[in-house]
Amino acid sequence: MNKLNYRTRRILSLLILLVGLPVYAVFVVTVMSFLTDLPVLVELLIYIFFGVAWAFPTKFIFRGIGQSDSGK
């Protein structure tokens, strides 16, 4: 797999946080609105799953973003 440079990962992480995460949140709320009459505990577990699930596919982009660029 081709590694992304620091600048590209930084731009992608910003796009994910500003655009992708709000779109994902609207998607989750829309899906949950169709699932009516669930017990509160089941609904809570589903929200926890969706709240954590977005991080796994994007983990490699966010790794090291808060640190200084070591590639210079």
C-alpha positions as CSV (number, residue, x, y, z in Angstrom):
1,M,0.0,0.0,0.0
2,N,1.3,3.4,-0.9
3,K,1.8,5.6,2.1
4,L,0.1,9.0,2.2
5,N,2.3,12.0,3.0
6,Y,1.7,14.1,6.0
7,R,0.1,17.0,4.1
8,T,-2.4,14.7,2.3
9,R,-3.3,12.9,5.5
10,R,-3.9,16.3,7.2
11,I,-6.2,17.5,4.5
12,L,-8.1,14.2,4.5
13,S,-8.5,14.2,8.2
14,L,-9.9,17.8,8.1
15,L,-12.3,16.8,5.3
16,I,-13.4,13.7,7.3
17,L,-14.0,15.7,10.4
18,L,-15.8,18.6,8.7
19,V,-17.8,16.8,6.1
20,G,-17.7,13.1,6.6
21,L,-18.5,12.9,10.2
22,P,-21.6,15.1,10.0
23,V,-22.9,13.2,7.0
24,Y,-22.3,9.9,9.0
25,A,-24.1,11.3,12.0
26,V,-27.2,12.2,9.8
27,F,-27.0,8.7,8.3
28,V,-27.0,7.1,11.7
29,V,-29.9,9.2,13.0
30,T,-31.9,8.4,9.8
31,V,-31.3,4.7,10.2
32,M,-32.2,4.8,13.9
33,S,-35.4,6.7,13.1
34,F,-36.6,3.7,11.1
35,L,-35.8,1.3,14.0
36,T,-38.7,2.1,16.3
37,D,-39.9,0.3,19.4
38,L,-36.4,-0.9,20.4
39,P,-35.6,-1.4,24.1
40,V,-33.5,1.5,25.5
41,L,-30.5,-0.8,26.2
42,V,-30.4,-2.1,22.6
43,E,-30.7,1.4,21.2
44,L,-27.8,2.5,23.4
45,L,-25.7,-0.4,22.2
46,I,-26.4,0.5,18.6
47,Y,-25.5,4.1,19.1
48,I,-22.3,3.1,20.9
49,F,-21.4,0.7,18.0
50,F,-22.1,3.5,15.4
51,G,-20.2,6.0,17.5
52,V,-17.0,3.8,17.5
53,A,-17.3,2.2,14.0
54,W,-16.4,5.3,12.0
55,A,-13.0,5.4,13.6
56,F,-11.7,2.1,12.4
57,P,-11.6,2.7,8.7
58,T,-10.1,6.2,9.2
59,K,-7.5,5.3,11.9
60,F,-4.6,5.3,9.5
61,I,-5.4,8.8,8.3
62,F,-5.6,10.3,11.8
63,R,-2.4,8.6,13.1
64,G,0.2,11.2,13.9
65,I,-1.7,14.2,12.7
66,G,-1.3,16.1,16.0
67,Q,2.4,15.8,15.9
68,S,4.9,17.7,13.9
69,D,5.8,16.6,10.4
70,S,8.7,14.1,10.7
71,G,9.1,14.0,6.9
72,K,10.8,17.4,6.6
